[in-house]
Amino acid sequence: MSSLSNYIVKMRDDELKSFKNIVNHIEPPKLVPFRKKTIFSIEEVDNLLITLLEMDKIQQACLVAVVSASGMRISELVQVKVSWVSWK
């Protein structure tokens, strides 16, 4: 938008006399602080897996194992399809 508005002001001002560049008056978005990444050590992942297995939460343990071994982000994990898994 800004580039187009600047083009109109500089190159087409004689044709579009009533044009006003309002883009320069729009405030930029405020910066939002983000969370620091949480990175687990190998020992922490192993302890989590052991704890989940002791609690008989096999599905959650598999999920943790896949994520930690593949390096997937959560947003990538939710896109995994069952058809991608080889059951052999």
VOMIFI-160278 format. One record per residue: chain; x negated, y negated, z of N, C-alpha, C, O in turn. Coordinates in steps of 0.02 Angstrom, whole numbers, plus 32768, in hexadecimal, padded with zeros to 4 digits. Example, Ala and Ser with C-alpha at 12.3 -4.5 7.8 and 13.67 -1.06 7.14 Angstrom:
2
r c:A | n_u:7D6C | n_v:811C | n_w:8186 | ca_u:7D99 | ca_v:80E1 | ca_w:8186 | c_u:7D6C | c_v:80A5 | c_w:8186 | o_u:7D38 | o_v:80A6 | o_w:81A7;
r c:A | n_u:7D7E | n_v:8070 | n_w:8162 | ca_u:7D54 | ca_v:8035 | ca_w:8165 | c_u:7D7B | c_v:7FFE | c_w:818A | o_u:7D62 | o_v:7FC7 | o_w:8192;
***
This chain:
88
r c:A | n_u:7FD7 | n_v:803B | n_w:8000 | ca_u:8000 | ca_v:8000 | ca_w:8000 | c_u:7FD5 | c_v:7FC1 | c_w:8000 | o_u:7FE3 | o_v:7F92 | o_w:7FDC;
r c:A | n_u:7FA2 | n_v:7FC2 | n_w:8028 | ca_u:7F78 | ca_v:7F87 | ca_w:802D | c_u:7F56 | c_v:7F78 | c_w:7FEB | o_u:7F53 | o_v:7F3E | o_w:7FD6;
r c:A | n_u:7F3C | n_v:7FAB | n_w:7FC9 | ca_u:7F1A | ca_v:7FA1 | ca_w:7F89 | c_u:7F49 | c_v:7F87 | c_w:7F54 | o_u:7F38 | o_v:7F5A | o_w:7F2E;
r c:A | n_u:7F86 | n_v:7FA3 | n_w:7F53 | ca_u:7FB7 | ca_v:7F8C | ca_w:7F23 | c_u:7FCA | c_v:7F43 | c_w:7F31 | o_u:7FD0 | o_v:7F1B | o_w:7F02;
r c:A | n_u:7FD5 | n_v:7F32 | n_w:7F6F | ca_u:7FE6 | ca_v:7EED | ca_w:7F81 | c_u:7FAE | c_v:7EBD | c_w:7F6F | o_u:7FBA | o_v:7E87 | o_w:7F55;
r c:A | n_u:7F6F | n_v:7ED1 | n_w:7F7C | ca_u:7F37 | ca_v:7EA7 | ca_w:7F6A | c_u:7F32 | c_v:7E9D | c_w:7F1F | o_u:7F22 | o_v:7E67 | o_w:7F07;
r c:A | n_u:7F40 | n_v:7ED2 | n_w:7EF9 | ca_u:7F3E | ca_v:7ECE | ca_w:7EB0 | c_u:7F73 | c_v:7E9B | c_w:7E97 | o_u:7F64 | o_v:7E72 | o_w:7E6D;
r c:A | n_u:7FAE | n_v:7EA0 | n_w:7EB2 | ca_u:7FE3 | ca_v:7E72 | ca_w:7E9E | c_u:7FD1 | c_v:7E2A | c_w:7EAE | o_u:7FDB | o_v:7DFD | o_w:7E85;
r c:A | n_u:7FB6 | n_v:7E1F | n_w:7EEA | ca_u:7FA3 | ca_v:7DDB | ca_w:7EFE | c_u:7F6C | c_v:7DBF | c_w:7ED2 | o_u:7F6E | o_v:7D85 | o_w:7EBE;
r c:A | n_u:7F3A | n_v:7DE7 | n_w:7EC1 | ca_u:7F00 | ca_v:7DCF | ca_w:7E9C | c_u:7F0B | c_v:7DCE | c_w:7E50 | o_u:7EF4 | o_v:7DA0 | o_w:7E2F;
r c:A | n_u:7F2E | n_v:7DFF | n_w:7E36 | ca_u:7F32 | ca_v:7E06 | ca_w:7DED | c_u:7F76 | c_v:7DF1 | c_w:7DD0 | o_u:7F79 | o_v:7DDA | o_w:7D96;
r c:A | n_u:7FAA | n_v:7DF8 | n_w:7DF5 | ca_u:7FED | ca_v:7DEC | ca_w:7DDA | c_u:8011 | c_v:7DB2 | c_w:7DFD | o_u:804F | o_v:7DAE | o_w:7DF9;
r c:A | n_u:7FED | n_v:7D88 | n_w:7E1F | ca_u:800D | ca_v:7D53 | ca_w:7E46 | c_u:8034 | c_v:7D22 | c_w:7E1A | o_u:8065 | o_v:7D05 | o_w:7E31;
r c:A | n_u:8020 | n_v:7D19 | n_w:7DDA | ca_u:8044 | ca_v:7CEC | ca_w:7DAF | c_u:8087 | c_v:7D0A | c_w:7D98 | o_u:80B6 | o_v:7CE5 | o_w:7D8B;
r c:A | n_u:808C | n_v:7D4C | n_w:7D95 | ca_u:80CA | ca_v:7D6D | ca_w:7D80 | c_u:80FA | c_v:7D77 | c_w:7DBC | o_u:8137 | o_v:7D73 | o_w:7DB4;
r c:A | n_u:80DE | n_v:7D83 | n_w:7DF6 | ca_u:8107 | ca_v:7D92 | ca_w:7E32 | c_u:80FB | c_v:7D5B | c_w:7E66 | o_u:80DC | o_v:7D67 | o_w:7E9A;
r c:A | n_u:8114 | n_v:7D20 | n_w:7E59 | ca_u:8107 | ca_v:7CE7 | ca_w:7E84 | c_u:8126 | c_v:7CEE | c_w:7EC9 | o_u:810D | o_v:7CD2 | o_w:7EFA;
r c:A | n_u:815D | n_v:7D13 | n_w:7ECE | ca_u:817E | ca_v:7D19 | ca_w:7F0F | c_u:8163 | c_v:7D53 | c_w:7F39 | o_u:817A | o_v:7D5E | o_w:7F71;
r c:A | n_u:8132 | n_v:7D78 | n_w:7F1F | ca_u:8117 | ca_v:7DB0 | ca_w:7F43 | c_u:80EE | c_v:7D99 | c_w:7F7F | o_u:80C4 | o_v:7D6C | o_w:7F79;
r c:A | n_u:80F9 | n_v:7DB7 | n_w:7FB9 | ca_u:80D3 | ca_v:7DA8 | ca_w:7FF5 | c_u:80B4 | c_v:7DE9 | c_w:800E | o_u:80D6 | o_v:7E1B | o_w:8014;
r c:A | n_u:8075 | n_v:7DE6 | n_w:801D | ca_u:8051 | ca_v:7E21 | ca_w:8035 | c_u:805E | c_v:7E29 | c_w:8080 | o_u:803E | o_v:7E09 | o_w:80A9;
r c:A | n_u:808D | n_v:7E54 | n_w:8091 | ca_u:809D | ca_v:7E5E | ca_w:80D9 | c_u:8074 | c_v:7E96 | c_w:80F7 | o_u:8074 | o_v:7EA0 | o_w:8134;
r c:A | n_u:8050 | n_v:7EBC | n_w:80CE | ca_u:8029 | ca_v:7EF4 | ca_w:80E7 | c_u:7FF3 | c_v:7EDB | c_w:8118 | o_u:7FE5 | o_v:7EFD | o_w:8149;
r c:A | n_u:7FD7 | n_v:7EA2 | n_w:810B | ca_u:7FA3 | ca_v:7E87 | ca_w:8137 | c_u:7FBE | c_v:7E74 | c_w:817C | o_u:7F97 | o_v:7E6A | o_w:81AB;
r c:A | n_u:7FFF | n_v:7E6E | n_w:8182 | ca_u:801D | ca_v:7E5A | ca_w:81C2 | c_u:8033 | c_v:7E96 | c_w:81ED | o_u:804A | o_v:7E8D | o_w:8225;
r c:A | n_u:802C | n_v:7ED2 | n_w:81D2 | ca_u:803F | ca_v:7F0E | ca_w:81F7 | c_u:8006 | c_v:7F21 | c_w:8225 | o_u:7FCC | o_v:7F26 | o_w:8210;
r c:A | n_u:8016 | n_v:7F2D | n_w:8264 | ca_u:7FE2 | ca_v:7F3F | ca_w:8294 | c_u:7FCB | c_v:7F87 | c_w:8288 | o_u:7FF5 | o_v:7FB2 | o_w:827A;
r c:A | n_u:7F8A | n_v:7F94 | n_w:828F | ca_u:7F73 | ca_v:7FD9 | ca_w:8287 | c_u:7F8B | c_v:8004 | c_w:82C2 | o_u:7F97 | o_v:7FE9 | o_w:82F8;
r c:A | n_u:7F92 | n_v:8045 | n_w:82B7 | ca_u:7FA9 | ca_v:8070 | ca_w:82EE | c_u:7F76 | c_v:8071 | c_w:8327 | o_u:7F3A | o_v:806C | o_w:831D;
r c:A | n_u:7F90 | n_v:8079 | n_w:8362 | ca_u:7F65 | ca_v:807B | ca_w:839D | c_u:7F41 | c_v:80BF | c_w:83A1 | o_u:7F5D | o_v:80F3 | o_w:8390;
r c:A | n_u:7F03 | n_v:80BD | n_w:83B6 | ca_u:7EDD | ca_v:80FB | ca_w:83BE | c_u:7EF7 | c_v:8121 | c_w:83FB | o_u:7EFF | o_v:8105 | o_w:8431;
r c:A | n_u:7F03 | n_v:8160 | n_w:83F0 | ca_u:7F1C | ca_v:818A | ca_w:8426 | c_u:7EE3 | c_v:81B8 | c_w:843C | o_u:7EC5 | o_v:81DB | o_w:8413;
r c:A | n_u:7ED3 | n_v:81B8 | n_w:847D | ca_u:7E9E | ca_v:81E5 | ca_w:8494 | c_u:7EB2 | c_v:822E | c_w:848B | o_u:7EED | o_v:823F | o_w:8491;
r c:A | n_u:7E82 | n_v:8258 | n_w:847D | ca_u:7E91 | ca_v:829E | ca_w:8473 | c_u:7E6F | c_v:82C7 | c_w:84A9 | o_u:7E3F | o_v:82B2 | o_w:84C8;
r c:A | n_u:7E89 | n_v:8304 | n_w:84B1 | ca_u:7E6D | ca_v:8331 | ca_w:84E4 | c_u:7E2A | c_v:834C | c_w:84CD | o_u:7E1F | o_v:8358 | o_w:8492;
r c:A | n_u:7DFF | n_v:8356 | n_w:84FD | ca_u:7DBF | ca_v:8375 | ca_w:84EE | c_u:7DCC | c_v:83C0 | c_w:84E3 | o_u:7DF5 | o_v:83DE | o_w:8506;
r c:A | n_u:7DA8 | n_v:83DD | n_w:84B3 | ca_u:7DB1 | ca_v:8424 | ca_w:84A4 | c_u:7D9B | c_v:844F | c_w:84DF | o_u:7D6A | o_v:8440 | o_w:8501;
r c:A | n_u:7DC2 | n_v:8483 | n_w:84EB | ca_u:7DB0 | ca_v:84B3 | ca_w:851E | c_u:7D91 | c_v:84EF | c_w:84FD | o_u:7DB1 | o_v:8512 | o_w:84D5;
r c:A | n_u:7D53 | n_v:84FC | n_w:850C | ca_u:7D2F | ca_v:8534 | ca_w:84EE | c_u:7D1F | c_v:8566 | c_w:8526 | o_u:7CFE | o_v:8555 | o_w:8557;
r c:A | n_u:7D37 | n_v:85A4 | n_w:851D | ca_u:7D2C | ca_v:85D8 | ca_w:854F | c_u:7CEA | c_v:85FB | c_w:8542 | o_u:7CD6 | o_v:8606 | o_w:8508;
r c:A | n_u:7CC8 | n_v:860E | n_w:8577 | ca_u:7C8B | ca_v:8636 | ca_w:856F | c_u:7C9F | c_v:867E | c_w:8562 | o_u:7CD9 | o_v:8691 | o_w:856B;
r c:A | n_u:7C6F | n_v:86A6 | n_w:854C | ca_u:7C7D | ca_v:86ED | ca_w:853E | c_u:7C94 | c_v:8711 | c_w:857E | o_u:7CC0 | o_v:873B | o_w:857B;
r c:A | n_u:7C75 | n_v:86FF | n_w:85B6 | ca_u:7C88 | ca_v:871E | ca_w:85F6 | c_u:7CD0 | c_v:870D | c_w:8609 | o_u:7CF4 | o_v:8737 | o_w:8621;
r c:A | n_u:7CE4 | n_v:86CF | n_w:85FD | ca_u:7D28 | ca_v:86BA | ca_w:860D | c_u:7D5B | c_v:86DF | c_w:85E2 | o_u:7D8F | o_v:86F4 | o_w:85FA;
r c:A | n_u:7D4B | n_v:86E8 | n_w:85A2 | ca_u:7D78 | ca_v:870D | ca_w:8576 | c_u:7D7C | c_v:8756 | c_w:858C | o_u:7DB2 | o_v:8773 | o_w:858E;
r c:A | n_u:7D42 | n_v:8774 | n_w:859C | ca_u:7D42 | ca_v:87B9 | ca_w:85B3 | c_u:7D6B | c_v:87C1 | c_w:85F3 | o_u:7D92 | o_v:87F1 | o_w:85FA;
r c:A | n_u:7D63 | n_v:8793 | n_w:8622 | ca_u:7D8A | ca_v:8796 | ca_w:8661 | c_u:7DD4 | c_v:878F | c_w:8653 | o_u:7DFD | o_v:87B1 | o_w:8672;
r c:A | n_u:7DE6 | n_v:8763 | n_w:8624 | ca_u:7E2C | ca_v:875B | ca_w:8613 | c_u:7E48 | c_v:879B | c_w:85F3 | o_u:7E7F | o_v:87B0 | o_w:8604;
r c:A | n_u:7E22 | n_v:87B9 | n_w:85C7 | ca_u:7E38 | ca_v:87F8 | ca_w:85A8 | c_u:7E41 | c_v:882F | c_w:85DC | o_u:7E73 | o_v:8853 | o_w:85DA;
r c:A | n_u:7E11 | n_v:8835 | n_w:8609 | ca_u:7E16 | ca_v:8868 | ca_w:863E | c_u:7E53 | c_v:885C | c_w:8669 | o_u:7E78 | o_v:888B | o_w:867A;
r c:A | n_u:7E5E | n_v:881E | n_w:867C | ca_u:7E98 | ca_v:880C | ca_w:86A7 | c_u:7ED9 | c_v:881C | c_w:8683 | o_u:7F07 | o_v:8839 | o_w:86A2;
r c:A | n_u:7EDE | n_v:880A | n_w:8643 | ca_u:7F1C | ca_v:8818 | ca_w:861E | c_u:7F28 | c_v:8863 | c_w:8617 | o_u:7F61 | o_v:8879 | o_w:861D;
r c:A | n_u:7EF4 | n_v:8888 | n_w:860B | ca_u:7EFC | ca_v:88D1 | ca_w:8605 | c_u:7F0F | c_v:88F0 | c_w:8648 | o_u:7F37 | o_v:891F | o_w:864A;
r c:A | n_u:7EF3 | n_v:88D7 | n_w:867F | ca_u:7F05 | ca_v:88F1 | ca_w:86C1 | c_u:7F4E | c_v:88E2 | c_w:86D1 | o_u:7F6F | o_v:8908 | o_w:86F4;
r c:A | n_u:7F67 | n_v:88AA | n_w:86B7 | ca_u:7FAD | ca_v:8897 | ca_w:86C2 | c_u:7FDC | c_v:88B9 | c_w:8690 | o_u:8018 | o_v:88AB | o_w:868F;
r c:A | n_u:7FBF | n_v:88E5 | n_w:8665 | ca_u:7FE4 | ca_v:8909 | ca_w:8631 | c_u:8004 | c_v:88D9 | c_w:85FF | o_u:803B | o_v:88E6 | o_w:85E5;
r c:A | n_u:7FE2 | n_v:88A3 | n_w:85F1 | ca_u:7FF8 | ca_v:8873 | ca_w:85BE | c_u:7FCE | c_v:887D | c_w:857F | o_u:7FA3 | o_v:8854 | o_w:856E;
r c:A | n_u:7FDB | n_v:88B5 | n_w:855E | ca_u:7FB2 | ca_v:88CA | ca_w:8526 | c_u:7FB9 | c_v:889B | c_w:84EA | o_u:7F88 | o_v:888B | o_w:84C9;
r c:A | n_u:7FF5 | n_v:8885 | n_w:84DD | ca_u:8001 | ca_v:8859 | ca_w:84A4 | c_u:7FDB | c_v:8817 | c_w:84AC | o_u:7FBC | o_v:87FF | o_w:847C;
r c:A | n_u:7FDD | n_v:87FA | n_w:84E8 | ca_u:7FB9 | ca_v:87BC | ca_w:84F4 | c_u:7F6E | c_v:87C6 | c_w:84F0 | o_u:7F49 | o_v:879B | o_w:84D8;
r c:A | n_u:7F56 | n_v:8800 | n_w:8509 | ca_u:7F0F | ca_v:8810 | ca_w:8505 | c_u:7EF8 | c_v:8816 | c_w:84BC | o_u:7EC2 | o_v:87FE | o_w:84AA;
r c:A | n_u:7F21 | n_v:8835 | n_w:8493 | ca_u:7F11 | ca_v:883A | ca_w:844B | c_u:7F0E | c_v:87F5 | c_w:842B | o_u:7EE2 | o_v:87E7 | o_w:8402;
r c:A | n_u:7F3C | n_v:87CB | n_w:843E | ca_u:7F3D | ca_v:8787 | ca_w:8424 | c_u:7EFE | c_v:8761 | c_w:8436 | o_u:7EDF | o_v:8741 | o_w:840C;
r c:A | n_u:7EEA | n_v:8765 | n_w:8475 | ca_u:7EAC | ca_v:8744 | ca_w:848C | c_u:7E70 | c_v:8761 | c_w:8468 | o_u:7E42 | o_v:873C | o_w:8455;
r c:A | n_u:7E6F | n_v:87A3 | n_w:845F | ca_u:7E36 | ca_v:87C3 | ca_w:843D | c_u:7E30 | c_v:87AC | c_w:83F4 | o_u:7DFA | o_v:879E | o_w:83DD;
r c:A | n_u:7E68 | n_v:87A9 | n_w:83D2 | ca_u:7E67 | ca_v:8793 | ca_w:838B | c_u:7E51 | c_v:874B | c_w:8386 | o_u:7E28 | o_v:873A | o_w:835B;
r c:A | n_u:7E6D | n_v:8720 | n_w:83B0 | ca_u:7E5B | ca_v:86D9 | ca_w:83AD | c_u:7E12 | c_v:86CE | c_w:83BD | o_u:7DEF | o_v:86A8 | o_w:839B;
r c:A | n_u:7DFA | n_v:86EF | n_w:83F1 | ca_u:7DB4 | ca_v:86E4 | ca_w:8406 | c_u:7D82 | c_v:8703 | c_w:83D4 | o_u:7D4C | o_v:86E7 | o_w:83CB;
r c:A | n_u:7D94 | n_v:873A | n_w:83B5 | ca_u:7D66 | ca_v:875B | ca_w:8386 | c_u:7D66 | c_v:8739 | c_w:8342 | o_u:7D33 | o_v:873A | o_w:8320;
r c:A | n_u:7D9F | n_v:871B | n_w:832F | ca_u:7DA3 | ca_v:86FD | ca_w:82EC | c_u:7D93 | c_v:86B3 | c_w:82EC | o_u:7D82 | o_v:8697 | o_w:82B8;
r c:A | n_u:7D9A | n_v:8692 | n_w:8325 | ca_u:7D8F | ca_v:864A | ca_w:8328 | c_u:7DCA | c_v:8622 | c_w:830F | o_u:7DC4 | o_v:85E7 | o_w:82FF;
r c:A | n_u:7E04 | n_v:8643 | n_w:830C | ca_u:7E40 | ca_v:8620 | ca_w:82F4 | c_u:7E56 | c_v:85EB | c_w:8326 | o_u:7E4C | o_v:85F1 | o_w:8362;
r c:A | n_u:7E74 | n_v:85B7 | n_w:830A | ca_u:7E97 | ca_v:8586 | ca_w:8334 | c_u:7EDE | c_v:859F | c_w:833D | o_u:7EF6 | o_v:85CA | o_w:8318;
r c:A | n_u:7F00 | n_v:8583 | n_w:836F | ca_u:7F46 | ca_v:8597 | ca_w:837C | c_u:7F71 | c_v:8589 | c_w:833F | o_u:7F9C | o_v:85B2 | o_w:832D;
r c:A | n_u:7F66 | n_v:8550 | n_w:831E | ca_u:7F8E | ca_v:853F | ca_w:82E3 | c_u:7F84 | c_v:8571 | c_w:82AB | o_u:7FB1 | o_v:857D | o_w:8283;
r c:A | n_u:7F49 | n_v:858F | n_w:82A7 | ca_u:7F3C | ca_v:85C3 | ca_w:8275 | c_u:7F59 | c_v:8606 | c_w:828A | o_u:7F71 | o_v:862C | o_w:8261;
r c:A | n_u:7F57 | n_v:8613 | n_w:82CB | ca_u:7F71 | ca_v:8652 | ca_w:82E5 | c_u:7FBB | c_v:865B | c_w:82D7 | o_u:7FD1 | o_v:8692 | o_w:82C6;
r c:A | n_u:7FE2 | n_v:8626 | n_w:82DF | ca_u:802A | ca_v:862C | ca_w:82D5 | c_u:803C | c_v:8638 | c_w:828C | o_u:8075 | o_v:864A | o_w:827D;
r c:A | n_u:800C | n_v:862F | n_w:825E | ca_u:801A | ca_v:863B | ca_w:8217 | c_u:8008 | c_v:8682 | c_w:8201 | o_u:8015 | o_v:8695 | o_w:81C8;
r c:A | n_u:7FEA | n_v:86A9 | n_w:822E | ca_u:7FD6 | ca_v:86EE | ca_w:821D | c_u:8014 | c_v:8717 | c_w:8211 | o_u:8045 | o_v:8714 | o_w:8237;
r c:A | n_u:8013 | n_v:873F | n_w:81DB | ca_u:804B | ca_v:876A | ca_w:81CA | c_u:803B | c_v:87B2 | c_w:81DD | o_u:8001 | o_v:87C7 | o_w:81D9;
r c:A | n_u:806E | n_v:87D7 | n_w:81F1 | ca_u:8065 | ca_v:881D | ca_w:8204 | c_u:804B | c_v:8845 | c_w:81C8 | o_u:8027 | o_v:8876 | o_w:81D2;
r c:A | n_u:805E | n_v:8832 | n_w:818C | ca_u:8049 | ca_v:8856 | ca_w:8151 | c_u:7FFD | c_v:8852 | c_w:8146 | o_u:7FE1 | o_v:887A | o_w:8120;
r c:A | n_u:7FDC | n_v:8824 | n_w:8166 | ca_u:7F93 | ca_v:881D | ca_w:815F | c_u:7F6E | c_v:8852 | c_w:8187 | o_u:7F33 | o_v:885D | o_w:817B;
r c:A | n_u:7F8F | n_v:8873 | n_w:81B6 | ca_u:7F70 | ca_v:88A3 | ca_w:81E3 | c_u:7F6E | c_v:88E7 | c_w:81C2 | o_u:7FA1 | o_v:8900 | o_w:81AA;
r c:A | n_u:7F33 | n_v:8906 | n_w:81C3 | ca_u:7F2D | ca_v:894A | ca_w:81AB | c_u:7F38 | c_v:8979 | c_w:81E5 | o_u:7F13 | o_v:8976 | o_w:8217;
r c:A | n_u:7F6A | n_v:89A4 | n_w:81E1 | ca_u:7F7D | ca_v:89CF | ca_w:8219 | c_u:7F58 | c_v:8A12 | c_w:8216 | o_u:7F6A | o_v:8A40 | o_w:823B;
r c:A | n_u:7F27 | n_v:8A19 | n_w:81EB | ca_u:7F03 | ca_v:8A59 | ca_w:81E5 | c_u:7EC7 | c_v:8A5C | c_w:8212 | o_u:7EA4 | o_v:8A8E | o_w:8213;
***
